[in-house]
Amino acid sequence: MGKQKGADDYLEALRKLKAAGLGNPQYINEKNKESDDDELPSLQERVDALIGIVNKPHRPTGNMIFFIMYDIESNKVRYNVAKYLIKQGCTRIQKSIFLADLNNTTYKKIRDDLTEIQALYENDDSIIVCPVSTDIISNMKVIGKNINVDIITNSKNTLFF
């Protein structure tokens, strides 16, 4: 089998363009038909994945939970960043929000790679990498669709008379 092209190849291509002195190649910022919207699971599947991470009985020692959120204008860059995050083991929660429960080494690699991608071309994009505790995630609320996260997370108080 041949090597599958992916986000790592995209990062390497950006590095080569930068090394060649092409600091802001036009095609990077072009909007094209590649879309990362096709990969979005249903809301219920996304909430289940998030709750699964929080309620995992034995999380590996040294793992940390973190969100990655981005506002990336270029469809091509956004598409490749999404593919990269999925490949690294992140779970898509919203179109531009991922959640991960990964070891510190992978966290640092993701953070460093995203920092490098951001620096390789001229843009007004933003990427936020935010560690969070399971306590904070357990207190989340989903507003909109009819999903009762309180029941799933066991955070609803019940009074018996």
C-alpha positions as CSV (number, residue, x, y, z in Angstrom):
1,M,0.0,0.0,0.0
2,G,1.2,3.5,-0.8
3,K,1.5,6.2,1.8
4,Q,-1.8,8.0,2.3
5,K,-1.6,11.8,1.9
6,G,-2.9,13.7,4.9
7,A,-2.5,16.6,7.2
8,D,1.2,15.7,8.0
9,D,1.9,16.0,4.3
10,Y,0.2,19.4,4.2
11,L,2.3,20.7,7.1
12,E,5.5,19.4,5.3
13,A,4.4,21.2,2.1
14,L,3.9,24.4,4.0
15,R,7.4,24.0,5.5
16,K,9.0,23.6,2.1
17,L,7.2,26.6,0.7
18,K,8.4,28.7,3.6
19,A,12.0,27.4,3.2
20,A,11.8,28.3,-0.5
21,G,11.1,31.9,0.4
22,L,7.4,31.8,-0.4
23,G,6.1,33.2,2.8
24,N,2.5,33.7,1.7
25,P,1.7,31.4,-1.2
26,Q,-1.6,32.5,-2.8
27,Y,-3.1,29.0,-3.0
28,I,-3.0,28.5,0.8
29,N,-5.5,31.3,1.4
30,E,-7.7,30.4,-1.6
31,K,-11.2,29.1,-0.8
32,N,-11.9,25.8,-2.6
33,K,-14.5,23.1,-2.6
34,E,-12.8,21.0,0.1
35,S,-15.1,21.0,3.1
36,D,-14.7,19.6,6.6
37,D,-18.4,19.6,7.2
38,D,-18.9,16.1,5.7
39,E,-17.2,14.5,8.8
40,L,-19.5,15.9,11.4
41,P,-21.3,13.1,13.4
42,S,-24.8,13.7,14.8
43,L,-25.2,15.9,17.9
44,Q,-26.1,12.8,20.0
45,E,-22.9,11.0,18.8
46,R,-20.8,14.0,19.6
47,V,-22.3,14.4,23.1
48,D,-21.9,10.7,23.7
49,A,-18.2,10.9,22.7
50,L,-17.7,13.8,25.1
51,I,-19.5,12.1,28.0
52,G,-17.6,8.9,27.2
53,I,-14.3,10.8,27.8
54,V,-15.5,12.4,31.0
55,N,-16.9,9.2,32.5
56,K,-14.1,6.8,31.4
57,P,-13.5,4.7,34.5
58,H,-9.7,4.4,34.1
59,R,-8.1,7.3,32.2
60,P,-4.4,6.7,31.5
61,T,-2.1,8.4,34.0
62,G,-0.6,11.5,32.4
63,N,-3.4,12.1,30.0
64,M,-5.0,15.5,29.9
65,I,-8.3,16.7,28.5
66,F,-8.2,19.7,26.2
67,F,-10.3,21.6,23.7
68,I,-9.0,22.8,20.4
69,M,-11.1,25.6,18.9
70,Y,-10.3,27.5,15.7
71,D,-11.5,30.2,13.4
72,I,-9.8,29.6,10.1
73,E,-10.9,31.4,7.0
74,S,-9.3,29.2,4.3
75,N,-11.3,26.1,3.5
76,K,-8.1,24.3,2.6
77,V,-6.2,25.1,5.8
78,R,-9.4,24.4,7.9
79,Y,-9.9,21.0,6.1
80,N,-6.3,20.0,6.7
81,V,-6.3,21.1,10.3
82,A,-9.5,19.1,11.0
83,K,-8.0,16.0,9.3
84,Y,-4.8,16.4,11.3
85,L,-6.7,16.6,14.6
86,I,-8.8,13.6,13.9
87,K,-5.6,11.7,12.9
88,Q,-4.0,12.7,16.2
89,G,-6.9,11.2,18.2
90,C,-9.1,14.2,18.8
91,T,-12.9,14.0,18.8
92,R,-14.9,16.5,16.8
93,I,-17.5,18.2,19.0
94,Q,-18.6,21.1,16.8
95,K,-17.5,22.1,13.3
96,S,-14.5,24.0,14.7
97,I,-14.2,22.5,18.1
98,F,-12.4,19.3,19.1
99,L,-11.9,17.5,22.4
100,A,-9.0,15.3,23.2
101,D,-7.9,13.0,26.1
102,L,-4.3,12.4,25.2
103,N,-0.9,12.2,26.8
104,N,1.2,15.3,27.5
105,T,3.6,14.5,24.6
106,T,0.8,14.4,22.0
107,Y,-0.7,17.5,23.5
108,K,2.6,19.3,23.0
109,K,3.0,18.0,19.5
110,I,-0.5,19.2,18.5
111,R,0.1,22.6,20.1
112,D,3.5,22.9,18.4
113,D,2.3,21.8,15.0
114,L,-0.7,24.1,15.1
115,T,1.6,27.0,16.1
116,E,3.8,26.2,13.2
117,I,0.9,26.0,10.7
118,Q,-0.3,29.4,12.0
119,A,3.1,31.0,11.5
120,L,3.7,29.6,8.0
121,Y,1.4,31.8,6.1
122,E,-0.1,35.3,6.4
123,N,-3.6,35.1,8.0
124,D,-6.0,36.5,10.5
125,D,-6.9,33.1,11.8
126,S,-7.0,32.0,15.5
127,I,-6.5,28.7,17.1
128,I,-7.1,28.1,20.8
129,V,-5.8,25.1,22.7
130,C,-7.4,24.9,26.2
131,P,-6.8,22.3,28.8
132,V,-9.9,21.6,31.0
133,S,-10.8,19.5,34.0
134,T,-13.4,16.7,34.0
135,D,-15.3,18.7,36.6
136,I,-15.7,21.6,34.2
137,I,-16.9,19.3,31.4
138,S,-19.3,17.6,33.8
139,N,-21.0,20.9,34.4
140,M,-21.5,21.7,30.7
141,K,-24.9,22.5,29.2
142,V,-26.0,21.9,25.6
143,I,-28.4,24.6,24.5
144,G,-30.6,24.0,21.5
145,K,-31.2,20.4,20.6
146,N,-33.2,18.1,23.0
147,I,-30.3,16.3,24.6
148,N,-30.5,16.0,28.4
149,V,-26.8,16.1,29.3
150,D,-27.7,16.3,33.1
151,I,-29.0,12.8,33.0
152,I,-26.0,11.5,31.0
153,T,-23.5,13.1,33.4
154,N,-25.5,12.2,36.5
155,S,-25.4,15.8,37.6
156,K,-29.1,16.3,38.1
157,N,-30.2,16.3,41.7
158,T,-33.4,14.4,42.5
159,L,-35.5,14.8,45.6
160,F,-37.5,12.0,47.0
161,F,-40.5,12.6,49.3
